Amino acid sequence: MSPVVLWIDEIEKGFAGTGEGTEGVMLRVFGSFITWLQEKTAPVFVVATANRIEGLPPELLRKGRFDEIFFIDLPDIHERREILAVHLARAGLSEATLGSLDDLATQTRNFSGAELEQVVHDARYRAFGQSRPLALRDLSEAASALTPLYNTYEEHIKALREWCASRSRRASADRSVLDLFEKESD
């Protein structure tokens, strides 16, 4: 089937805890998988996601099996604005019809992409239930009603950020310096 991309979502669900003391089928599957990662000759680009990478066995993460570890943090204000715009566009809406998303992007600090999608989803239901078009206030109210995972797992997210700071590459650019220049030019 190659060339192909093999996507393994939440790899830790299958391979966390396959270190010492693991017996039987799971250990053999893990051993076969890491051997295949190391020795494959067909053009297969392997991508895996993990929410708890620190629980994965080190032999899985070494160079030659996975070439790089990227850390995807919660979206910054610019990314949140873009994510909201994408989900609104899927609903046939835009900033041109709703107004600026800047305040909403600020309000949704520490929201994940999935949570931003849910804000749009919930706001659409809110407006539909009142038999009127979606408005920015619906989005704001939906965001206020949602408790982001960050609030529930703040310590874990901060620990993950610290773990990744010296062990991975950031997947998105740090825009804080650009933001500083934009503020100074205003």
CNS distance restraints for C-alpha pairs under 8 A (distance, minus, plus):
assign (resid   2 and name CA) (resid  42 and name CA) 6.30 0.50 0.50
assign (resid   2 and name CA) (resid  43 and name CA) 5.75 0.50 0.50
assign (resid   2 and name CA) (resid  44 and name CA) 6.11 0.50 0.50
assign (resid   3 and name CA) (resid  42 and name CA) 7.09 0.50 0.50
assign (resid   3 and name CA) (resid  43 and name CA) 4.88 0.50 0.50
assign (resid   3 and name CA) (resid  44 and name CA) 5.66 0.50 0.50
assign (resid   3 and name CA) (resid  45 and name CA) 7.92 0.50 0.50
assign (resid   4 and name CA) (resid  43 and name CA) 6.81 0.50 0.50
assign (resid   4 and name CA) (resid  44 and name CA) 5.11 0.50 0.50
assign (resid   4 and name CA) (resid  45 and name CA) 6.39 0.50 0.50
assign (resid   5 and name CA) (resid  44 and name CA) 5.68 0.50 0.50
assign (resid   5 and name CA) (resid  45 and name CA) 4.69 0.50 0.50
assign (resid   5 and name CA) (resid  46 and name CA) 5.86 0.50 0.50
assign (resid   5 and name CA) (resid  47 and name CA) 7.29 0.50 0.50
assign (resid   6 and name CA) (resid  44 and name CA) 6.69 0.50 0.50
assign (resid   6 and name CA) (resid  45 and name CA) 6.11 0.50 0.50
assign (resid   6 and name CA) (resid  46 and name CA) 4.80 0.50 0.50
assign (resid   6 and name CA) (resid  47 and name CA) 6.15 0.50 0.50
assign (resid   7 and name CA) (resid  46 and name CA) 6.16 0.50 0.50
assign (resid   7 and name CA) (resid  47 and name CA) 4.96 0.50 0.50
assign (resid   7 and name CA) (resid  48 and name CA) 5.72 0.50 0.50
assign (resid   8 and name CA) (resid  46 and name CA) 7.73 0.50 0.50
assign (resid   8 and name CA) (resid  47 and name CA) 6.23 0.50 0.50
assign (resid   8 and name CA) (resid  48 and name CA) 4.49 0.50 0.50
assign (resid   8 and name CA) (resid  49 and name CA) 6.42 0.50 0.50
assign (resid   9 and name CA) (resid  48 and name CA) 5.68 0.50 0.50
assign (resid   9 and name CA) (resid  49 and name CA) 5.01 0.50 0.50
assign (resid   9 and name CA) (resid  50 and name CA) 7.02 0.50 0.50
assign (resid  10 and name CA) (resid  14 and name CA) 7.80 0.50 0.50
assign (resid  10 and name CA) (resid  48 and name CA) 6.93 0.50 0.50
assign (resid  10 and name CA) (resid  49 and name CA) 4.95 0.50 0.50
assign (resid  10 and name CA) (resid  50 and name CA) 4.48 0.50 0.50
assign (resid  10 and name CA) (resid  51 and name CA) 6.48 0.50 0.50
assign (resid  11 and name CA) (resid  15 and name CA) 6.28 0.50 0.50
assign (resid  11 and name CA) (resid  16 and name CA) 7.85 0.50 0.50
assign (resid  11 and name CA) (resid  48 and name CA) 6.18 0.50 0.50
assign (resid  11 and name CA) (resid  49 and name CA) 6.08 0.50 0.50
assign (resid  11 and name CA) (resid  50 and name CA) 5.59 0.50 0.50
assign (resid  12 and name CA) (resid  16 and name CA) 4.72 0.50 0.50
assign (resid  12 and name CA) (resid  50 and name CA) 5.79 0.50 0.50
assign (resid  12 and name CA) (resid  51 and name CA) 7.47 0.50 0.50
assign (resid  12 and name CA) (resid  52 and name CA) 6.66 0.50 0.50
assign (resid  12 and name CA) (resid  53 and name CA) 6.82 0.50 0.50
assign (resid  12 and name CA) (resid  55 and name CA) 7.06 0.50 0.50
assign (resid  12 and name CA) (resid  56 and name CA) 6.03 0.50 0.50
assign (resid  15 and name CA) (resid  30 and name CA) 6.88 0.50 0.50
assign (resid  15 and name CA) (resid  56 and name CA) 6.57 0.50 0.50
assign (resid  15 and name CA) (resid  57 and name CA) 7.58 0.50 0.50
assign (resid  16 and name CA) (resid  55 and name CA) 5.55 0.50 0.50
assign (resid  16 and name CA) (resid  56 and name CA) 4.80 0.50 0.50
assign (resid  16 and name CA) (resid  57 and name CA) 6.62 0.50 0.50
assign (resid  17 and name CA) (resid  22 and name CA) 7.30 0.50 0.50
assign (resid  17 and name CA) (resid  55 and name CA) 7.07 0.50 0.50
assign (resid  17 and name CA) (resid  56 and name CA) 7.03 0.50 0.50
assign (resid  17 and name CA) (resid  57 and name CA) 7.18 0.50 0.50
assign (resid  18 and name CA) (resid  22 and name CA) 5.42 0.50 0.50
assign (resid  18 and name CA) (resid  26 and name CA) 7.31 0.50 0.50
assign (resid  18 and name CA) (resid  27 and name CA) 6.24 0.50 0.50
assign (resid  18 and name CA) (resid  30 and name CA) 7.34 0.50 0.50
assign (resid  18 and name CA) (resid  57 and name CA) 6.71 0.50 0.50
assign (resid  19 and name CA) (resid  57 and name CA) 6.11 0.50 0.50
assign (resid  22 and name CA) (resid  26 and name CA) 7.49 0.50 0.50
assign (resid  22 and name CA) (resid  27 and name CA) 6.12 0.50 0.50
assign (resid  23 and name CA) (resid  27 and name CA) 5.68 0.50 0.50
assign (resid  24 and name CA) (resid  28 and name CA) 6.59 0.50 0.50
assign (resid  25 and name CA) (resid  29 and name CA) 6.13 0.50 0.50
assign (resid  26 and name CA) (resid  30 and name CA) 6.11 0.50 0.50
assign (resid  27 and name CA) (resid  31 and name CA) 6.08 0.50 0.50
assign (resid  28 and name CA) (resid  32 and name CA) 6.08 0.50 0.50
assign (resid  29 and name CA) (resid  33 and name CA) 6.09 0.50 0.50
assign (resid  30 and name CA) (resid  34 and name CA) 6.26 0.50 0.50
assign (resid  31 and name CA) (resid  35 and name CA) 6.14 0.50 0.50
assign (resid  32 and name CA) (resid  36 and name CA) 6.10 0.50 0.50
assign (resid  33 and name CA) (resid  37 and name CA) 6.18 0.50 0.50
assign (resid  34 and name CA) (resid  38 and name CA) 6.22 0.50 0.50
assign (resid  34 and name CA) (resid  59 and name CA) 7.85 0.50 0.50
assign (resid  34 and name CA) (resid  60 and name CA) 6.26 0.50 0.50
assign (resid  34 and name CA) (resid  65 and name CA) 6.91 0.50 0.50
assign (resid  35 and name CA) (resid  39 and name CA) 6.05 0.50 0.50
assign (resid  36 and name CA) (resid  40 and name CA) 5.30 0.50 0.50
assign (resid  37 and name CA) (resid  64 and name CA) 7.67 0.50 0.50
assign (resid  37 and name CA) (resid  65 and name CA) 5.03 0.50 0.50
assign (resid  37 and name CA) (resid  66 and name CA) 7.71 0.50 0.50
assign (resid  38 and name CA) (resid  64 and name CA) 5.81 0.50 0.50
assign (resid  38 and name CA) (resid  65 and name CA) 5.07 0.50 0.50
assign (resid  40 and name CA) (resid  44 and name CA) 7.90 0.50 0.50
assign (resid  46 and name CA) (resid  66 and name CA) 7.55 0.50 0.50
assign (resid  52 and name CA) (resid  56 and name CA) 7.60 0.50 0.50
assign (resid  52 and name CA) (resid 160 and name CA) 7.99 0.50 0.50
assign (resid  54 and name CA) (resid 163 and name CA) 7.89 0.50 0.50
assign (resid  56 and name CA) (resid  60 and name CA) 7.16 0.50 0.50
assign (resid  56 and name CA) (resid  61 and name CA) 7.72 0.50 0.50
assign (resid  57 and name CA) (resid  61 and name CA) 7.20 0.50 0.50
assign (resid  58 and name CA) (resid  62 and name CA) 6.45 0.50 0.50
assign (resid  60 and name CA) (resid  65 and name CA) 6.73 0.50 0.50
assign (resid  60 and name CA) (resid  66 and name CA) 7.63 0.50 0.50
assign (resid  61 and name CA) (resid  65 and name CA) 6.66 0.50 0.50
assign (resid  61 and name CA) (resid  66 and name CA) 6.00 0.50 0.50
assign (resid  62 and name CA) (resid  66 and name CA) 6.59 0.50 0.50
assign (resid  62 and name CA) (resid  67 and name CA) 7.93 0.50 0.50
assign (resid  63 and name CA) (resid  67 and name CA) 5.40 0.50 0.50
assign (resid  63 and name CA) (resid  68 and name CA) 7.45 0.50 0.50
assign (resid  68 and name CA) (resid 168 and name CA) 7.40 0.50 0.50
assign (resid  68 and name CA) (resid 169 and name CA) 7.73 0.50 0.50
assign (resid  69 and name CA) (resid 167 and name CA) 7.58 0.50 0.50
assign (resid  69 and name CA) (resid 168 and name CA) 5.02 0.50 0.50
assign (resid  69 and name CA) (resid 169 and name CA) 6.30 0.50 0.50
assign (resid  70 and name CA) (resid 168 and name CA) 5.29 0.50 0.50
assign (resid  70 and name CA) (resid 169 and name CA) 4.70 0.50 0.50
assign (resid  70 and name CA) (resid 170 and name CA) 5.62 0.50 0.50
assign (resid  70 and name CA) (resid 171 and name CA) 5.53 0.50 0.50
assign (resid  71 and name CA) (resid 164 and name CA) 6.50 0.50 0.50
assign (resid  71 and name CA) (resid 168 and name CA) 6.05 0.50 0.50
assign (resid  71 and name CA) (resid 169 and name CA) 5.92 0.50 0.50
assign (resid  71 and name CA) (resid 170 and name CA) 4.93 0.50 0.50
assign (resid  71 and name CA) (resid 171 and name CA) 5.62 0.50 0.50
assign (resid  72 and name CA) (resid 170 and name CA) 6.38 0.50 0.50
assign (resid  72 and name CA) (resid 171 and name CA) 5.31 0.50 0.50
assign (resid  72 and name CA) (resid 172 and name CA) 7.15 0.50 0.50
assign (resid  73 and name CA) (resid 161 and name CA) 7.65 0.50 0.50
assign (resid  73 and name CA) (resid 170 and name CA) 7.80 0.50 0.50
assign (resid  73 and name CA) (resid 171 and name CA) 7.87 0.50 0.50
assign (resid  74 and name CA) (resid 110 and name CA) 6.20 0.50 0.50
assign (resid  74 and name CA) (resid 111 and name CA) 6.71 0.50 0.50
assign (resid  74 and name CA) (resid 112 and name CA) 5.45 0.50 0.50
assign (resid  74 and name CA) (resid 113 and name CA) 7.60 0.50 0.50
assign (resid  75 and name CA) (resid  79 and name CA) 5.20 0.50 0.50
assign (resid  75 and name CA) (resid  80 and name CA) 5.60 0.50 0.50
assign (resid  75 and name CA) (resid 110 and name CA) 7.37 0.50 0.50
assign (resid  75 and name CA) (resid 111 and name CA) 7.32 0.50 0.50
assign (resid  75 and name CA) (resid 112 and name CA) 6.46 0.50 0.50
assign (resid  75 and name CA) (resid 113 and name CA) 7.02 0.50 0.50
assign (resid  76 and name CA) (resid  80 and name CA) 6.02 0.50 0.50
assign (resid  76 and name CA) (resid 109 and name CA) 7.49 0.50 0.50
assign (resid  77 and name CA) (resid  81 and name CA) 6.20 0.50 0.50
assign (resid  77 and name CA) (resid 105 and name CA) 5.58 0.50 0.50
assign (resid  77 and name CA) (resid 106 and name CA) 6.26 0.50 0.50
assign (resid  77 and name CA) (resid 109 and name CA) 7.02 0.50 0.50
assign (resid  78 and name CA) (resid  82 and name CA) 6.37 0.50 0.50
assign (resid  78 and name CA) (resid 105 and name CA) 7.54 0.50 0.50
assign (resid  79 and name CA) (resid  83 and name CA) 6.04 0.50 0.50
assign (resid  80 and name CA) (resid  84 and name CA) 6.08 0.50 0.50
assign (resid  80 and name CA) (resid 105 and name CA) 5.55 0.50 0.50
assign (resid  80 and name CA) (resid 108 and name CA) 7.59 0.50 0.50
assign (resid  80 and name CA) (resid 113 and name CA) 7.28 0.50 0.50
assign (resid  80 and name CA) (resid 116 and name CA) 7.42 0.50 0.50
assign (resid  81 and name CA) (resid  85 and name CA) 6.18 0.50 0.50
assign (resid  81 and name CA) (resid 101 and name CA) 6.24 0.50 0.50
assign (resid  81 and name CA) (resid 102 and name CA) 6.78 0.50 0.50
assign (resid  81 and name CA) (resid 104 and name CA) 7.75 0.50 0.50
assign (resid  81 and name CA) (resid 105 and name CA) 5.15 0.50 0.50
assign (resid  82 and name CA) (resid  86 and name CA) 6.19 0.50 0.50
assign (resid  83 and name CA) (resid  87 and name CA) 6.38 0.50 0.50
assign (resid  83 and name CA) (resid 113 and name CA) 6.62 0.50 0.50
assign (resid  83 and name CA) (resid 116 and name CA) 7.08 0.50 0.50
assign (resid  83 and name CA) (resid 117 and name CA) 7.64 0.50 0.50
assign (resid  84 and name CA) (resid  88 and name CA) 6.08 0.50 0.50
assign (resid  84 and name CA) (resid 101 and name CA) 7.81 0.50 0.50
assign (resid  84 and name CA) (resid 105 and name CA) 7.91 0.50 0.50
assign (resid  84 and name CA) (resid 116 and name CA) 6.28 0.50 0.50
assign (resid  84 and name CA) (resid 117 and name CA) 6.93 0.50 0.50
assign (resid  84 and name CA) (resid 120 and name CA) 7.28 0.50 0.50
assign (resid  85 and name CA) (resid  89 and name CA) 5.99 0.50 0.50
assign (resid  85 and name CA) (resid  94 and name CA) 6.62 0.50 0.50
assign (resid  85 and name CA) (resid  95 and name CA) 7.31 0.50 0.50
assign (resid  85 and name CA) (resid 101 and name CA) 7.90 0.50 0.50
assign (resid  86 and name CA) (resid  90 and name CA) 6.33 0.50 0.50
assign (resid  87 and name CA) (resid  91 and name CA) 6.59 0.50 0.50
assign (resid  87 and name CA) (resid 117 and name CA) 6.11 0.50 0.50
assign (resid  87 and name CA) (resid 120 and name CA) 6.70 0.50 0.50
assign (resid  88 and name CA) (resid  92 and name CA) 6.41 0.50 0.50
assign (resid  88 and name CA) (resid  93 and name CA) 5.01 0.50 0.50
assign (resid  88 and name CA) (resid  94 and name CA) 6.05 0.50 0.50
assign (resid  88 and name CA) (resid 120 and name CA) 6.72 0.50 0.50
assign (resid  89 and name CA) (resid  93 and name CA) 4.93 0.50 0.50
assign (resid  89 and name CA) (resid  94 and name CA) 5.75 0.50 0.50
assign (resid  93 and name CA) (resid  97 and name CA) 6.62 0.50 0.50
assign (resid  93 and name CA) (resid  98 and name CA) 7.37 0.50 0.50
assign (resid  94 and name CA) (resid  98 and name CA) 6.20 0.50 0.50
assign (resid  94 and name CA) (resid  99 and name CA) 7.94 0.50 0.50
assign (resid  95 and name CA) (resid  99 and name CA) 4.77 0.50 0.50
assign (resid  95 and name CA) (resid 100 and name CA) 5.61 0.50 0.50
assign (resid  95 and name CA) (resid 101 and name CA) 6.77 0.50 0.50
assign (resid  96 and name CA) (resid 100 and name CA) 7.86 0.50 0.50
assign (resid  98 and name CA) (resid 134 and name CA) 7.81 0.50 0.50
assign (resid  98 and name CA) (resid 135 and name CA) 6.08 0.50 0.50
assign (resid  98 and name CA) (resid 136 and name CA) 6.14 0.50 0.50
assign (resid  99 and name CA) (resid 136 and name CA) 7.24 0.50 0.50
assign (resid 101 and name CA) (resid 105 and name CA) 6.05 0.50 0.50
assign (resid 102 and name CA) (resid 106 and name CA) 6.32 0.50 0.50
assign (resid 103 and name CA) (resid 107 and name CA) 6.09 0.50 0.50
assign (resid 104 and name CA) (resid 108 and name CA) 6.14 0.50 0.50
assign (resid 104 and name CA) (resid 139 and name CA) 7.49 0.50 0.50
assign (resid 104 and name CA) (resid 140 and name CA) 6.27 0.50 0.50
assign (resid 105 and name CA) (resid 109 and name CA) 6.90 0.50 0.50
assign (resid 107 and name CA) (resid 140 and name CA) 7.65 0.50 0.50
assign (resid 107 and name CA) (resid 143 and name CA) 7.56 0.50 0.50
assign (resid 108 and name CA) (resid 116 and name CA) 7.65 0.50 0.50
assign (resid 108 and name CA) (resid 143 and name CA) 6.60 0.50 0.50
assign (resid 110 and name CA) (resid 148 and name CA) 6.97 0.50 0.50
assign (resid 110 and name CA) (resid 150 and name CA) 6.10 0.50 0.50
assign (resid 111 and name CA) (resid 115 and name CA) 5.78 0.50 0.50
assign (resid 111 and name CA) (resid 116 and name CA) 6.42 0.50 0.50
assign (resid 111 and name CA) (resid 148 and name CA) 5.54 0.50 0.50
assign (resid 111 and name CA) (resid 149 and name CA) 7.50 0.50 0.50
assign (resid 111 and name CA) (resid 150 and name CA) 7.14 0.50 0.50
assign (resid 112 and name CA) (resid 116 and name CA) 6.31 0.50 0.50
assign (resid 112 and name CA) (resid 148 and name CA) 7.43 0.50 0.50
assign (resid 112 and name CA) (resid 149 and name CA) 7.90 0.50 0.50
assign (resid 113 and name CA) (resid 117 and name CA) 6.27 0.50 0.50
assign (resid 114 and name CA) (resid 118 and name CA) 6.27 0.50 0.50
assign (resid 115 and name CA) (resid 119 and name CA) 6.25 0.50 0.50
assign (resid 115 and name CA) (resid 146 and name CA) 7.93 0.50 0.50
assign (resid 115 and name CA) (resid 148 and name CA) 6.86 0.50 0.50
assign (resid 116 and name CA) (resid 120 and name CA) 6.58 0.50 0.50
assign (resid 116 and name CA) (resid 143 and name CA) 7.93 0.50 0.50
assign (resid 117 and name CA) (resid 121 and name CA) 6.26 0.50 0.50
assign (resid 118 and name CA) (resid 122 and name CA) 5.91 0.50 0.50
assign (resid 119 and name CA) (resid 123 and name CA) 6.01 0.50 0.50
assign (resid 119 and name CA) (resid 139 and name CA) 6.16 0.50 0.50
assign (resid 119 and name CA) (resid 142 and name CA) 5.32 0.50 0.50
assign (resid 119 and name CA) (resid 143 and name CA) 5.50 0.50 0.50
assign (resid 119 and name CA) (resid 146 and name CA) 7.56 0.50 0.50
assign (resid 120 and name CA) (resid 124 and name CA) 6.16 0.50 0.50
assign (resid 120 and name CA) (resid 139 and name CA) 6.20 0.50 0.50
assign (resid 120 and name CA) (resid 142 and name CA) 7.66 0.50 0.50
assign (resid 121 and name CA) (resid 125 and name CA) 6.54 0.50 0.50
assign (resid 122 and name CA) (resid 126 and name CA) 6.20 0.50 0.50
assign (resid 122 and name CA) (resid 139 and name CA) 7.82 0.50 0.50
assign (resid 122 and name CA) (resid 142 and name CA) 5.95 0.50 0.50
assign (resid 123 and name CA) (resid 127 and name CA) 6.24 0.50 0.50
assign (resid 123 and name CA) (resid 134 and name CA) 7.02 0.50 0.50
assign (resid 123 and name CA) (resid 138 and name CA) 4.90 0.50 0.50
assign (resid 123 and name CA) (resid 139 and name CA) 5.03 0.50 0.50
assign (resid 123 and name CA) (resid 141 and name CA) 7.53 0.50 0.50
assign (resid 123 and name CA) (resid 142 and name CA) 5.50 0.50 0.50
assign (resid 124 and name CA) (resid 128 and name CA) 6.01 0.50 0.50
assign (resid 124 and name CA) (resid 134 and name CA) 5.99 0.50 0.50
assign (resid 124 and name CA) (resid 138 and name CA) 7.57 0.50 0.50
assign (resid 125 and name CA) (resid 129 and name CA) 5.92 0.50 0.50
assign (resid 126 and name CA) (resid 130 and name CA) 6.59 0.50 0.50
assign (resid 126 and name CA) (resid 138 and name CA) 6.66 0.50 0.50
assign (resid 127 and name CA) (resid 131 and name CA) 6.26 0.50 0.50
assign (resid 127 and name CA) (resid 132 and name CA) 5.47 0.50 0.50
assign (resid 127 and name CA) (resid 133 and name CA) 5.94 0.50 0.50
assign (resid 127 and name CA) (resid 134 and name CA) 5.15 0.50 0.50
assign (resid 127 and name CA) (resid 135 and name CA) 7.51 0.50 0.50
assign (resid 127 and name CA) (resid 138 and name CA) 6.74 0.50 0.50
assign (resid 128 and name CA) (resid 132 and name CA) 6.00 0.50 0.50
assign (resid 128 and name CA) (resid 133 and name CA) 7.09 0.50 0.50
assign (resid 128 and name CA) (resid 134 and name CA) 7.58 0.50 0.50
assign (resid 134 and name CA) (resid 138 and name CA) 6.53 0.50 0.50
assign (resid 135 and name CA) (resid 139 and name CA) 6.97 0.50 0.50
assign (resid 136 and name CA) (resid 140 and name CA) 6.27 0.50 0.50
assign (resid 137 and name CA) (resid 141 and name CA) 5.99 0.50 0.50
assign (resid 138 and name CA) (resid 142 and name CA) 6.04 0.50 0.50
assign (resid 139 and name CA) (resid 143 and name CA) 6.10 0.50 0.50
assign (resid 140 and name CA) (resid 144 and name CA) 6.17 0.50 0.50
assign (resid 141 and name CA) (resid 145 and name CA) 6.22 0.50 0.50
assign (resid 142 and name CA) (resid 146 and name CA) 6.43 0.50 0.50
assign (resid 147 and name CA) (resid 151 and name CA) 6.72 0.50 0.50
assign (resid 147 and name CA) (resid 152 and name CA) 7.92 0.50 0.50
assign (resid 148 and name CA) (resid 152 and name CA) 7.15 0.50 0.50
assign (resid 149 and name CA) (resid 153 and name CA) 5.93 0.50 0.50
assign (resid 149 and name CA) (resid 154 and name CA) 7.72 0.50 0.50
assign (resid 150 and name CA) (resid 154 and name CA) 4.87 0.50 0.50
assign (resid 150 and name CA) (resid 157 and name CA) 6.90 0.50 0.50
assign (resid 153 and name CA) (resid 157 and name CA) 6.20 0.50 0.50
assign (resid 154 and name CA) (resid 158 and name CA) 6.10 0.50 0.50
assign (resid 155 and name CA) (resid 159 and name CA) 6.11 0.50 0.50
assign (resid 156 and name CA) (resid 160 and name CA) 6.09 0.50 0.50
assign (resid 157 and name CA) (resid 161 and name CA) 6.16 0.50 0.50
assign (resid 158 and name CA) (resid 162 and name CA) 6.23 0.50 0.50
assign (resid 159 and name CA) (resid 163 and name CA) 6.09 0.50 0.50
assign (resid 160 and name CA) (resid 164 and name CA) 6.04 0.50 0.50
assign (resid 161 and name CA) (resid 165 and name CA) 6.00 0.50 0.50
assign (resid 162 and name CA) (resid 166 and name CA) 7.57 0.50 0.50
assign (resid 163 and name CA) (resid 167 and name CA) 6.62 0.50 0.50
assign (resid 164 and name CA) (resid 168 and name CA) 5.17 0.50 0.50
assign (resid 164 and name CA) (resid 169 and name CA) 7.74 0.50 0.50
assign (resid 165 and name CA) (resid 169 and name CA) 7.74 0.50 0.50
assign (resid 175 and name CA) (resid 179 and name CA) 6.10 0.50 0.50
assign (resid 176 and name CA) (resid 180 and name CA) 6.22 0.50 0.50
assign (resid 177 and name CA) (resid 181 and name CA) 6.50 0.50 0.50
assign (resid 178 and name CA) (resid 182 and name CA) 6.20 0.50 0.50
assign (resid 179 and name CA) (resid 183 and name CA) 6.20 0.50 0.50
assign (resid 180 and name CA) (resid 184 and name CA) 6.32 0.50 0.50
assign (resid 181 and name CA) (resid 185 and name CA) 6.19 0.50 0.50
assign (resid 182 and name CA) (resid 186 and name CA) 6.44 0.50 0.50
